[in-house]
Amino acid sequence: MNFNGKEREFFEEHGYYVARGLFSAEEVREMRDHFMARRSEGPKPGDMGGDPRKANDPLNKFPRMINMHKWDPKTEQWQKDPRLTKLAGHLIGDGVELCQTMLYFKPPGARGQAFHQDNQYIRKYPVIAAWAALDDCDEANGQMVVIPGSQKEGILPIQKADVEISFTNGQSYIPEGSREFGVNMKAGRK
C-alpha cells in the first residue's frame, strides 16, 4: 500500500479515514464466517450488550465480543495484518501498539452504541481504532457515524445515553454546532 500524505492530512482534519478495499471480499467473508461460528459456540470472555430482562433483545443472542486476539489465533493474525498496521501507523505518524479487538454484531432490531471517544476508555495517546465492515452497512442497518473534527475538542464529558437505542448507558457530549456524518461501507472489494 502506497500513501501520498493526503490520508494523514484528512485523518488529522476529520478524525477518521476510510480505506476502501483494504481487505478483499473473500477475506471479509472468511472473517464473517469465522466470527459467526465463534459466536455460535456460546459465551465468550467479556461478552456484553444484551439485556437479560428483555427476552426479545437480539443482543442476548449476539453480544459484543472483546479481546478475541487473546483467545483466538485467527483474530490475533488479523489484528497484526501489515496492511492494517502500516496504514494505522501512517495515519498517526507513529508506531502502532496493538491493545484491543472487538466485534459488534448488529442483528435487525439491535441497539447500537452511543457516540463515544475511544480515549475515554483507552488511555493511550495517540490512539487509533480500525473498523472493518463484515457486512455492507448504511443508514438503515448500522453504519458507523462520526462527528468530523470532534477529536480537536479533546476528551469530551460523558452524559447519560438512551438505553433504548444504545446498549451502553453513557455517551460523549456532542459539541454544539457539530454535525453527524454516516459512513456507508461495503464488505470488502466488489
Buried (B, 14 or more C-beta within 10 A) or exposed (E): EEEEEEBBEBBBEBBBBBBEEBBEEEBBBBBBEBBEEBBEEEEBEBBEBBEEEEEEBBBBEBBBBBBBBEEBEBBBEBBEBEEBBEBBEBBBEEEBEEEBBBBBBBEEEBBBBBBBBEBBEEEEEEBBEBEBBBEEBEEEEBBBEBBBBBBEBEEBEBEEBEEEEBBBEBBBEBEEEBEEBEBEBBBBEE
